[in-house]
Amino acid sequence: MRNASPEQAAGVLRDGRVILVPTETVVGLVSSEAGLPRIRKIKGRDTNKAIAFLCASSEEAFALARNAPPLARRLADLYWPGPLTLVLDAPEDGTVGVRVPDHATVQDLLAVYGEPFYATSANLSGEPAPSSLGEVDPRVSDEAELILDGEPGSGKASAVVDLSDGKIELLRSSAELTEERLRRLADDLER
């Protein structure tokens, strides 16, 4: 494993391999769809547990969903780019998780790669997520093909809001997005 440029990392993603990249929250283990089995193996992650997309813009994120309800667009306006993952209805069946990160390193990779890619925290399942590259468990970092160097994140995972199938459910809160704040935003849109 070696440090790489965004161009080198994009090539590795296109080859279906896995890289480590810092975000404003935690270090991500990222891949294209072809690399998903590898991510799950590295993390020891259940194959039924979804992995979200990182996207360059809200337009790109919403293009991955069947629809984006008004609350999704309001939340995107308020919190993207930033630590918010939205769970929306997928174009066919099921759901899709999307996030627009606010970190120069991952934004550079998204720009060079030219499309969304999958990302999950770079830790073994059930273990704490690392905020910096130096905190990544060697059992994870040794399995990644490349590292994109960058500033460490906050160490706090993104808030997660499920808006699929007409729901409004806060799956994981943050200091900025609490249950009360989410309800207020939803109520404001209904008026």
N, C-alpha and C positions, 0 to 999 in steps of 0.2 A: 504494500500500500504506500502511496506517495502523494504529496501535495500536487495539485493540478490547477490548471487554468479553467475558466468556465467552458472554453472551447473543447478542451480535453475531456472534461466531465460530461459534456453533452454527447460526445462520441461514445463514451462508456455507457451512458443511459441508452443510446440508440442500439447498442450491442446487447442490451438486456442484462447489464450488470448493475451493481449496487455501489452507491457512493455515500459518504458522510458529508453533511453540509449544515453549518450553524443557521439557526433562524432567530428571530427576536424572542422566542420562547425557549425551546430546547434544541439540542442537536438532532437533526433529522437523518434517518436512513431512507434514501430515496431511490426510486427506480421507475422504469417504464413498466407497462403491463407484463412484458416478458420477464422482468425481474421479480415480480411478486412472489413466486414460489421461493426464491432465494431469500427475500426479506423474511418471509414467514419461518423459514428454516433457521436463519441466523437468530431471530428473536425467540424461537420456540413458541410461535404464535398460532393460535387456533385458526384453521383455514376458514371458518365461518365468520370470523371477526373482520369487519370491513376496514379498509385502509383508505384514507381521504386523499384527495388531490390538492396539490398546491398549484395556484393559478396566478397569472400575471395581472389580471384585472377582474373586476366584477362581471364584465361582459363575458369574458372567457369562462368564468366559474358558472354563470347562469346558463351558458350554452351547453353545459354538461347535464343540465336538469330538464325534466319535462316542462316544468313551469317554476317561476319564482314568484311566490306570493308577495303582496305589497310589504308585509313585515320583513321578508328577506331583503328586499331592496332598501328598506329603511335601515335595517341593521348594517347592511353593507355600506350605506352612506355614512353611518356613524363610526363604524369600527374597522373598515378596510381602507387601506392595508393595515393589518394588525392581527392580534391574537383572538380571532373568532372563527370557528368552524361551523358552517351551516349544513345540516342534513336535510336534503331535499328529495323529492320524488325523481327517480332515475327515468330516462326516456322510455325504457321498456318496463321491466318489473323491478321492485325493490327500491333502494335509496342510493344516493350518492352524497358523500361528504366533500365539501369544498372550502378552501381558505385562500385568501390573498395575503401573503406574508409581507411584513414591513422590515425587511433586512436586506441590505445592499448585496450581500453575497448570493443569497438565494434568488433575489430579483435578477441579478446578472445572469445566473444560470437559466432561469426561466426565459429571459430575453434571447439568449443564444440557442437554447433548445427549441424554442418556438412553439411549444404547446405544454399543457399541464403535465405533471408527473405525480406519481404516488409518493406519499411521505408518511412516515410514522416515527415516533421517538426512537432514538438509537440506544435502546436498552433491551436487556433480556426481559421477556414478559414477566410482569409482576415486580420488577425491580424499579428503583427510582430513575426518572429520565434525567440525562446529563444536560447541564446548561452550557458547558464548554467542551471543546474537543478533548481536552486533557482528562475529563471525567468519564469518557466513554470506556466501558468495560472492554478489556483487551479481547474477550471472547466475541465481542461485536466488531470492534475496530479492525481486528486481524482478518475478518471475513470480508470487509469492504474493499473494493478494488482501488478506489481513490478517495482522497479527502480534499474538500474545498475549504481553505482556511478563511477565517473571518472572526469578527467580534463575537464573544459569547452572548447568549440570551439571558433572559430574566430567570430562567429555571422554572418558571410557572407555565404549565400547559395552557393552551388556548381555551377560552370558553367554548362550549358546544351547545348549539340550539337545534332541536329537531322540529322542523316545519313540514315534515312529510305527512301525507295523507290527512291534511287539515289540522294537524297537531300544532300546539305551541308548548314545547317542553324544553326546559333548561336541563340538559344532561350533565353539564359541568359549568359551574359559575366561575366568575373571576371578580377581582376587585371592581372592575368597571361595569360588569354585567351581572346583576343579581336577579333573583326571581322577581322582586318588587319592580326593578327597572324594566325588565322584560314585559311584565303585565301592564305597566304604565304605557310603554310604547305601543303595545297591542291595542290597548283601550283608546289611545289617541287616534289610531288609524280607523277605528270603528266609528268614531264621532263624525 
